Amino acid sequence: DTAVSQTPKYLVTQMGNDKSIKCEQNLGHDTMYWYKQDSKKFLKIMFSYNNKELIINETVPNRFSPKSPDKAHLNLHINSLELGDSAVYFCASSRGRQETQYFGPGTRLLVL
Amino acid sequence: KQEVTQIPAALSVPEGENLVLNCSFTDSAIYNLQWFRQDPGKGLTSLLLIQSSQREQTSGRLNASLDKSSGRSTLYIAASQPGDSATYLCALKRGSGGGADGLTFGKGTHLIIQP
């Protein structure tokens, strides 16, 4: 009965590869988000989706692309991975844009 | 640009003490403020959400206050327990339009409660 789930939990890959991280929420929320937590534990918003429409994109390289097949899923695709992409990526969701955000457990990405 | 500062960066207190964590922000045009806790290697757990029109929210031993005019919020933890040990994060949602939906986070306060 996990509210917000992410797969995989850990991802180790080589530079230049393309990878995806999946996110699913079973809360019936209509807004989903991706955040990046860097090595200094600082969290920054990357994307948000509301009713399958991209709302914000905070100066994220275009190698990153969110894709939402339906309201319950927001997947993150990353092309041509770089060393600096190593971080923990968190998915979150909320009912409406202004309500409490609920976070997934995170995906720890390590680029070698 | 909104900046969120949390002081102190780290805090260690004996079990049973009451304590206050501080959060300050530079832009008072916020929609709401949310406090989270993050345990090592885990995701974020929402503790309290205060709307911009509210002054405080309470949940069990936790009380969060908001003073928009001074750009400050505090998280008060009563009768601290070792299980309260975690990193506490303050996050703001901007109040202006234009689809500013993401949260702006502080860097957190790392709290250790000594048994």
Interface residues (C-beta under 8 A of the other chain):
Chain A: V4 T31 Y33 Y35 K40 K41 F42 L43 K44 I45 M46 S48 N50 I55 I56 E58 F90 A92 R97 Q98 E99 T100 Q101 Y102 F103 G104 P105 G106
Chain B: Y31 N32 Q34 F36 K42 G43 L44 T45 S46 L49 T87 L89 A91 K93 G99 A100 D101 G102 L103 T104 F105 K107 G108
